[in-house]
Each structure stands twice: as structure tokens, then as C-alpha cells.
């Protein structure tokens, strides 16, 4: 019987040549070349070409949002920009063949594979970096040791990546967050840009530049597709995956995060309990929770619940929204809050596609709209809920000014045209606006667009799909000017 042997260096070099076909062909594999680029690519690429600053780029995001594809598109663009293809290395750290090697060992093998002595002017991509223990320490050493080399890493176990890159990489790493697809990107990936045109809407007695639909019925059909299948590029572009969404998303996204990434990062022992808890949250996305009811309904202790919520939020699976009073004051003790999935198609993956007439549609639309806002960092989004005597009120989305502690705006998210016909029924919104001296607000509809005056207030009504598209478009525009 032959004794097991260590993997010979030649075999690892062979693998590296296989992973980097452009060393010979001068181009990336056609499977990636043919894929549409995400709109976020134009924001990401300048970080790569910024070689005068000695920093590694850390590309973070949930599983399956297209990080590896973006790395290949980056390599493609570098080659188009006349970078020598033999100066570009790509290494997927999740391949067990590299398991016992340090990043320095891998670099030495890359140099050997193409017979070069210096890494000056090289671009090095390490995909799925979280599989390397203490990756941030290794990476920091490389950034310091090779000032003329650009290092780019990506990873999905975002909770750890974020923490490690801020703790250990101070001044050495630049974080770039790639979120799930916005509705605008979804329309772009599907080549449906003709459904929308540049125009203007009336808001707060002003004309605002805005994208509005040529055909709201067609746009709403796409919006429903987005709610059910829209968060992940591969799902959007494959009807085969859409037919088996449960298996694809559940196995590849939910299970890997809940059963592997989070337990290994945080030492969670009862993975089935975490799994059950996430399913419970997913089913109730957009609802208000309290620790008491959550604990009672899930049978999990309050302290454990708090930890689970923290972990799931760090892994980009959920977003917790805190509550303010009618005067937008924060509550000293957080007893209730809303929880949203970071994209609505996660719910479809676990249960079944939602139809326009389903009662869950309201919560799914709310989840979709909130998921567009999640792409905007440092926004103090909340919801308002209050009880005055016997009267209760709620406003779905409130932006609070951090410095003045006053609401900037309020939005009511509805999947209904009823309030367009009867704006006087928006009693909570009217009360909220008057309590905070706001003279206008926004309300979403199914397909009605226009402005209504009620109780000296101006309400702008917009189809939910149009509002979702514009949040994504504005966010991308703001990011492009601020980077």
C-alpha cells in the first residue's frame, strides 16, 4: 500500500496556471467575460488602480452577490488598461490545495509559475480570504513588504471580515461593501432600461429630477420578479435557478452562513436553533418584534436572541430598525423593533414566490424598499410608533437628523391605491407631519403617481417600484461623487 504524500509543489503550480489562464491567453475565461458588469463596478475599479496609496482593498459582502465575478471583471479591465497579464495573480483561498500555505508561500509559487523575480507592478487577488486563519495579519505584512504591489482580497463571512479589517488593518486596508442587487441594477442586468425615463416629480412644492416609467404595468412585473428572485445576479440571469430557488439560495447562501460561517466565527453550538430562528424572522420580515414575544414564540432565551440578531445582522442577512416616538425621540430602553431581510428574495427561497394579491405583499414591498436604503451608509433610518391615550399611530420609515434630533422626512410604504383616492385616511402620517412641522411626505402605491393636498400638507404618491428604482439610482450617484 502506498503511503499518502504531501502535494508536490509542481501540482500546486499547475493549479495556479489553471486558475490564471490569462498568463497565456491574455484574457479572462469567456464565462466571466460574457457576464454583465454590476453598476457597482465603476465605483470599485478606481480603488484598484490607486497604486500610490499603500493599501489593500477588502471586497466584502454576503454570499452570491457577485464578488468573484467582480474580481474577474477587474482583471479584465486591468488587461484592457495594458497591464501585463503575467503581472496579475488570482488565488481562490477556499481551494484546499492552498490550505497549508501562507500568503507569502503562494506568492513565491506564483513567481515560480511564470518565472519572474520581482512583484513590482503586480496585482494580487486573494478570493475567499476568510478561509485563511489570521488572514489580516498575513495581509498587513504583505502590504508592508511589497509597497509596489496592489493586493485585493474578497470574502463572504462578512462579520469577521469587517471586524478584522478594522481592528488589525488600520491604515492598511480599504473596505468596499458589495450589497445584494438594487432594483435599478436588476433592471440594468436584464436589459430593461427602456422601461424607465428621466423626468421630474412634484415633492415638497418643488420639481425634483426623477426616473418615471414608460409603462408602469411592465415595470411592476419586473418589480415582482425582483421581490422573488432579485437579490443575486446568478438567479436573475437563470430561469433554471429560479425554478429551484429554494435549493440554490438555501444551500448556497443560508445554510453556508448559518451552519458554517457564523458557528465557526462565534462558536455557536446549537446551529439548528439559529437556523430555526432565522426562518422565523424571514417569514415575518417587516414585522415589529419585542424580545418578550420573540422569546415566547421561538423558545429561545432573551440574551441568546440578542446575540443571534447581532450575528445575523453582521452577516448581512437581516437589518434591525429601531423605533422612535411621534416626536422622533429615541427610546431609552429598546423593547421593540422591526426586523427586515436584507433582500426580499431570501424569503422566497425559504417559502414560496409571492404573488401581487398575497397578503405578504405589503411586507415584501417594505423589505424591498428598505433593502435599497441599506446601500446608503450612515443613514439614521428608523420607524415611528406611538400610543396617545387610545390612539395608536405608525409611520413606516423616518429619517432622523443626527445633529438636530428631528425628522427630515417620513414615508408610508403601501401596496395599495386606496390612499391615493382617500389621502385623508392617512391619519398617522398627517399626525406625524403636524407634530414635527413637516409640510410634506411620500406615500407609495401600486401604480398611481401624483400629488394630493390634505390638511395643509402635500403628499407625493409614487408607485413602490418607481420609488425603489430611484433610491438605488440616487445612492449610486451619491457614491460616485463621494468616492
Secondary structure, DSSP 8 states (H G I E B T S, - for coil): --------HHHHHHHHHHHTTHHHHSS--HHHHTS---TTHHHHHHHHH--SS--EEEEE-STTSSHHHHHHHHHHHHHHTT--GGGEEEEETTSGGGTT--HHHHHHHHHHHHT-S--TT-EEEEESGGGSTTHHHHHHHHHHH-TT-EEEEEES-HHHHHHHHHHH-TTTEEEEE--S--HHHHHHHTT-GGGEEEEEEEETTEEEEEEEES-HHHHHHHHHHHHHH-S-HHHHT-HHHHHTHHHHHIIIIIIIIIIIIHHHHH--S-HHHHHHHHHHHHHTTT-EEEHHHHHHHH---HHHHHHHHHHHHHTTSEEEEEEE-TT--B-SS--EEEEEESSTHHHHHHS----TTSTTHHHHHHHHHHHHHTTSTT--EEEEEEEETTEEEEEEEEEEETTTTEEEEEEE--S-SHHHH-GGG-HHHHHHHHHTT--EEEEEESS--EEEEETTEEEEEEEHHHHHHHHHHHHHHHHHHH-
